[in-house]
């Protein structure tokens, strides 16, 4: 085993003869019939330049990979990258409205409790949608809890005034939220008369319908008109010129089309379900 030194260039006849002898498997030296040195070979400077260029590229590539590979591994194994790959869920209470000092507040009557879930992954946050949850409602001073398993994203409860604790447990995602709820009593004027009407408008599945027009018309034959629109299905009409026990015609319109027209006794609350 030996080697041939071509660092002097390919036009060196003796070196080229040794190279051919190695290929043929014979001893170097004068060959039978002689071995002619190659003709029209590239110049020595060309081969040196070409060799230097390729050698430089390989070195640069090697150095580049030495930087890229550790950096890529460091990124893949970093805490922020691993955390971003793992989905994180956040349970949010959408209704009732939040008030200061960590207390949610709603007027007495039909109370809408609504929640939603968001998913954060790869530095993006998306809505998961309506999430079924087990809901427990406890009124301070009462021994018995109200339990509502598998509620589909919202729950409507007819609650009297007082302080409540509401726990929403989305077991599928391992998330829960407990809120303090203050249900406020009607004002002195409302308690003495029927000047308000509260309630909910829901679809066939029991889900609140938003942006629906609710109208109170014709109390004891008088063409009285009061209108409002629903917010997550809930509505509240106040300052109605009526007394406790009066009956009023309630009309519900969806995009201007009448869907409901019935009499109700004031002050409510009432729960209107749209069947169409």
Buried (B, 14 or more C-beta within 10 A) or exposed (E): EEEBEEEEBBBBEEBBBBBBBBEEEEEBEEBEEEBEBEEEBEEBEEBEEEEEEEEEEEEEEEEEEEEEEEEEEEEEEEEEEEEBEEEEBBBBBBBBEEEEEEEBBBBBBBBBBBBBBBBBBEEEEEEBEBBEBBBBBBBEEEEEEBEBEEBEBBBBBEBEEBEBBBBBBBEEBEBEBEBBBBBEEBEEEBEEBBBBBBBBBBBEEBBBBEEBBBBBBBBEEEEBEBEBEBBBBBBBBBEBEBBEEBBBBBBBBBEEEEBBEEEBEBBBBBBBEBEE
